[in-house]
């Protein structure tokens, strides 16, 4: 029997996971990456238990769990350091069946690439969908080295997906959320700290330890789309967050300006009509870009990849039923996460002093009587199970 061929456009976390998962299902895979190298553009990625269980399907879940570094307390704070809500790594593991793991994107990229043949990933290979294909013809992708025919195309080409625009040209695509984000990795400060996210007026800061001894920090603030610091982004962060509680000043003191990443946040306010057309499947930000407020962008892309491969057993001449099942499984779930992330963003984006005081008082009061407030926000998200039983399954 002829081995079916899948072309994956984009070698981000979602695209690489799809390539590994499809290969395990018997597909021949080619990953086309526009960038010259696989050095990820990004900093840390948070893998919740749902993402880890998805990686169990391709044998990588335990490798990721071994990188868990959050131990002890953590929670939500105000800029002066007052705790609004507290939780712990142990409580998160009990509630969702596993730890929360923060790792560098490069680490996860390396783990995935090691499960692919040497020639499977082609860098410096910009790819354009020429024909989405149909039941009676293959899809076709143009590359600098010529066209490639494929039984399946997986479009993991990110928030600015050209493939999405080609498949659904009348869709408006992602819209600006009203806030921008910064991400940075620094050495750990000399004084210890508890993992935290801190909400202020139209802004937030988060600081979390990584297994390798460094710290991943992120920030967000309301800003007009497209604006940048008049000097550099370290100076901008100091202006906005330099007086916040420990360890924020120490993190900023250690930050290297040209290693601070800044991006405006856009999200898919209007759902796509489907996550497939012809022989093409969209996944990750190409399908459902979301605000990072729940840390679920990468996790949902990994889920997409596992569910897609689950439905696409090789040998079927017509992929339409499998791709329709993929859309049916993924579109409602991912858009629910998109909406929940947007609601969380609206809370930290409050700017008026009375509204912020009311928000903080409500969070503190609810947390006093129900300490699991922070974790409850992930119910129905972090407890998701993949469609196939894995060695880490806790049920049945």
MOLIN-V857632 format. One record per pair of residues at least 24 apart in sequence whose C-alpha atoms are under 8 Angstrom apart, sorted by the first residue. I is the first residue (numbers start at 1). J is the second residue. D is the distance in Angstrom with one decimal. If there is no record, write none. Layout:
# MOLIN-V857632
I;J;D
I;J;D
This chain:
# MOLIN-V857632
3;27;6.2
3;28;6.4
3;314;7.7
4;28;6.1
4;150;7.9
4;151;6.1
4;314;6.4
4;315;7.3
5;29;5.8
5;30;7.7
5;150;5.4
5;151;5.4
5;152;6.6
6;30;6.4
6;150;5.7
6;151;5.9
6;152;4.6
6;153;5.7
6;154;7.2
7;31;5.9
7;32;7.3
7;150;6.1
7;152;6.3
7;153;4.8
7;154;6.2
8;32;6.1
8;153;5.8
8;154;4.6
8;155;6.1
8;156;6.8
9;33;6.5
9;127;6.5
9;153;7.4
9;154;6.1
9;155;5.1
9;156;5.5
9;157;5.8
10;34;7.1
10;155;7.0
10;156;5.0
10;157;4.8
10;158;7.6
11;38;7.3
11;121;7.7
11;156;7.4
12;40;7.5
12;109;7.6
12;156;7.3
12;157;8.0
13;105;8.0
13;108;7.5
13;109;6.5
13;298;6.8
13;301;7.3
13;302;7.1
14;156;6.4
14;283;7.0
14;284;6.1
14;298;7.0
14;301;4.7
14;302;5.2
14;304;7.5
14;305;6.2
15;154;7.4
15;155;7.7
15;156;5.2
15;283;7.9
15;305;7.4
16;109;7.6
16;112;6.2
16;113;7.0
17;112;6.6
17;302;6.2
17;305;5.9
17;306;7.5
18;154;7.8
18;302;7.6
18;304;8.0
18;305;4.4
18;306;6.6
18;308;7.6
18;309;6.9
19;116;7.7
20;58;7.1
20;112;7.0
20;115;6.3
20;116;6.3
21;57;7.9
21;58;6.1
21;305;7.0
21;306;6.2
21;309;5.8
22;309;5.2
22;312;7.8
23;116;8.0
24;58;7.5
25;309;6.9
25;310;7.9
25;312;7.8
25;313;6.2
25;314;7.0
26;313;7.6
26;314;6.4
27;314;6.6
29;120;6.3
30;120;4.9
30;121;6.1
30;122;7.5
31;120;6.0
31;121;4.6
31;122;6.0
32;121;6.2
32;122;5.1
32;123;6.3
32;124;7.9
32;125;5.5
32;126;6.8
32;127;6.5
33;121;7.4
33;122;6.0
33;123;4.8
33;124;6.1
33;125;5.3
33;126;6.2
33;127;7.7
34;123;6.1
34;124;4.8
34;125;4.8
34;126;4.2
34;127;7.1
35;123;5.9
35;124;5.1
35;125;7.4
35;126;7.8
36;123;5.2
36;124;4.3
36;125;7.9
37;123;5.8
37;124;7.2
38;109;7.9
38;123;7.2
39;106;6.5
40;105;6.3
40;106;5.8
40;109;7.7
42;105;6.7
42;183;7.8
42;261;7.3
43;104;5.7
43;105;6.1
43;183;6.5
43;184;6.5
43;185;6.8
43;216;7.6
44;102;6.5
44;103;5.4
44;104;4.3
44;105;5.6
44;185;7.8
44;216;6.3
45;102;5.7
45;103;5.6
45;104;6.0
45;105;5.8
45;295;7.8
45;298;7.1
46;100;7.1
46;101;5.7
46;102;4.5
46;103;6.6
46;295;6.0
46;296;7.7
46;298;7.7
46;299;7.9
47;100;6.1
47;101;5.2
47;102;6.2
47;103;7.9
47;295;7.9
47;296;7.8
47;298;7.5
47;299;6.1
48;98;7.9
48;99;7.1
48;100;4.9
48;101;6.5
48;296;7.8
48;299;7.0
48;382;6.0
49;96;6.4
49;97;6.7
49;98;5.3
49;99;6.4
49;100;6.5
49;382;5.5
49;383;6.8
49;384;8.0
50;299;7.0
50;303;7.8
50;381;7.1
50;382;4.8
50;383;5.8
50;384;5.2
50;385;6.4
50;386;8.0
51;298;7.9
51;299;4.6
51;300;7.3
51;302;6.3
51;303;6.5
51;382;7.8
53;385;6.6
53;386;6.7
53;390;7.8
53;392;7.0
53;393;7.9
54;302;6.6
54;303;5.8
54;306;6.4
54;385;7.4
54;386;5.7
55;302;7.5
55;306;8.0
56;390;6.2
56;391;7.2
56;392;6.8
57;306;7.4
57;386;7.8
57;388;7.4
57;389;7.9
57;390;5.8
60;111;7.6
64;101;7.2
64;108;7.9
65;99;7.2
65;101;6.6
67;101;6.5
67;102;7.5
67;103;7.0
67;211;5.7
68;99;6.8
68;100;6.7
68;101;4.5
68;102;6.6
68;210;7.7
68;211;6.4
69;101;6.7
69;102;7.2
69;209;6.5
69;210;5.6
69;211;4.9
70;100;7.2
70;101;7.3
70;195;7.3
70;208;7.6
70;209;6.6
70;210;7.7
72;194;7.7
73;194;6.1
73;195;7.0
74;194;5.3
74;195;4.7
74;196;5.3
75;195;6.8
75;196;4.9
75;197;6.4
75;374;7.5
76;196;5.7
76;197;5.0
76;198;5.6
76;199;7.3
76;374;8.0
77;196;6.9
77;197;6.3
77;198;4.5
77;199;6.4
78;198;5.3
78;199;5.5
78;200;6.1
79;198;6.2
79;199;6.7
79;200;5.9
79;244;4.8
79;245;5.8
80;244;6.0
80;245;5.3
81;244;7.5
81;245;5.1
81;246;7.5
83;364;7.9
84;360;6.8
84;363;6.2
84;364;4.6
84;367;7.3
85;363;6.9
85;364;6.0
85;367;5.4
85;368;7.7
85;371;7.0
85;373;7.3
85;374;7.1
86;367;7.6
86;371;6.8
86;374;7.7
87;371;6.9
87;372;6.8
87;374;7.3
87;375;7.7
92;375;6.7
95;375;7.9
96;382;6.1
96;383;5.1
97;383;7.3
97;394;7.7
102;208;7.8
102;209;7.8
102;210;6.1
102;211;7.9
103;210;6.2
103;211;7.3
128;162;7.5
128;163;7.2
129;163;6.2
129;166;7.6
132;167;7.8
132;277;6.9
132;278;5.2
132;279;5.6
132;280;5.9
133;278;5.2
133;279;5.4
133;280;7.7
134;278;4.8
134;279;6.0
135;278;7.4
135;279;7.7
135;317;6.8
135;318;4.9
135;319;6.9
135;320;7.2
136;318;7.8
138;279;7.3
139;278;7.8
139;279;6.1
139;280;7.6
151;279;6.7
152;279;5.1
152;280;5.9
152;281;7.8
153;279;6.2
153;280;4.7
153;281;6.3
154;280;5.8
154;281;5.0
154;282;6.0
154;283;7.3
155;280;6.9
155;281;6.0
155;282;4.7
155;283;6.3
155;286;7.1
156;282;6.3
156;283;5.5
156;284;6.3
156;285;7.4
156;286;6.1
157;285;7.7
157;286;6.0
158;284;7.0
158;285;4.9
158;286;4.6
159;285;4.8
159;286;5.0
159;287;7.9
159;289;6.1
160;286;6.9
161;286;5.2
164;282;7.2
164;286;6.4
164;287;7.4
167;277;6.8
168;272;7.9
171;272;7.1
172;270;7.7
173;268;6.3
173;270;7.6
174;266;5.5
174;267;4.7
174;268;4.3
174;269;6.6
174;270;7.9
174;289;6.8
175;266;5.0
175;267;5.5
175;268;6.4
175;269;6.6
176;225;7.0
176;264;7.4
176;265;6.1
176;266;4.3
176;267;6.6
177;264;8.0
177;265;5.7
177;266;5.2
177;267;6.6
177;291;7.6
178;222;5.8
178;223;6.3
178;224;6.6
178;225;6.9
178;265;7.4
179;220;6.5
179;221;5.3
179;222;4.1
179;223;5.3
179;224;7.3
179;225;7.6
179;264;6.3
179;265;6.1
180;220;5.6
180;221;5.7
180;222;6.4
180;223;6.3
180;225;7.7
180;262;7.1
180;263;5.7
180;264;4.1
180;265;5.5
181;218;7.1
181;219;5.5
181;220;4.3
181;221;6.7
181;262;5.5
181;263;5.4
181;264;6.2
181;265;6.9
182;218;5.5
182;219;5.1
182;220;6.3
182;260;6.6
182;261;5.4
182;262;4.4
182;263;6.6
183;216;7.6
183;217;5.9
183;218;4.4
183;219;6.6
183;260;5.9
183;261;5.1
183;262;6.6
184;216;6.1
184;217;5.4
184;218;6.3
184;255;7.3
184;259;6.8
184;260;5.1
184;261;6.5
185;214;6.8
185;215;5.6
185;216;4.7
185;217;6.2
185;255;7.5
186;214;5.8
186;215;5.4
186;216;6.8
186;217;7.9
186;251;6.6
186;254;6.2
186;255;6.0
187;213;7.1
187;214;4.6
187;215;5.9
187;251;7.9
187;254;7.1
188;213;6.4
188;214;5.1
188;215;5.4
188;251;7.7
189;247;7.0
189;250;6.1
189;251;6.7
191;247;7.8
193;246;7.5
193;247;6.7
199;348;5.9
200;348;7.0
200;356;7.6
201;348;7.1
201;349;6.7
201;350;6.0
201;351;4.6
201;352;7.2
201;353;7.5
201;356;6.5
202;348;5.8
202;349;3.9
202;350;5.2
202;351;4.8
203;348;6.2
203;349;6.1
204;348;6.8
205;241;7.8
207;247;7.8
207;248;7.7
217;251;7.8
221;349;7.4
222;349;6.7
225;264;6.5
226;264;7.0
232;257;6.5
233;257;6.2
233;260;6.7
233;262;7.7
234;260;7.2
265;291;6.3
266;290;6.9
266;291;6.8
267;291;5.9
267;338;7.4
268;338;7.2
269;338;7.8
269;339;7.8
271;331;7.9
271;335;6.8
274;327;5.9
274;331;7.2
275;326;7.6
275;327;5.2
275;331;6.9
276;323;6.3
276;324;7.2
276;327;6.7
278;320;7.3
279;319;6.7
279;320;7.5
279;323;7.9
281;323;7.0
288;334;6.6
288;335;6.7
288;338;7.1
289;338;7.3
290;337;7.8
290;338;5.0
290;341;6.8
290;342;7.6
291;338;7.0
291;341;5.7
291;342;6.2
291;345;7.4
292;341;7.0
293;341;5.5
293;342;7.7
293;344;6.4
293;345;6.2
294;341;5.7
294;344;7.7
294;378;7.9
296;337;7.8
300;334;6.9
303;386;7.4
304;330;6.7
306;386;7.4
307;386;7.2
307;387;6.8
310;387;7.4
310;388;7.8
337;381;7.5
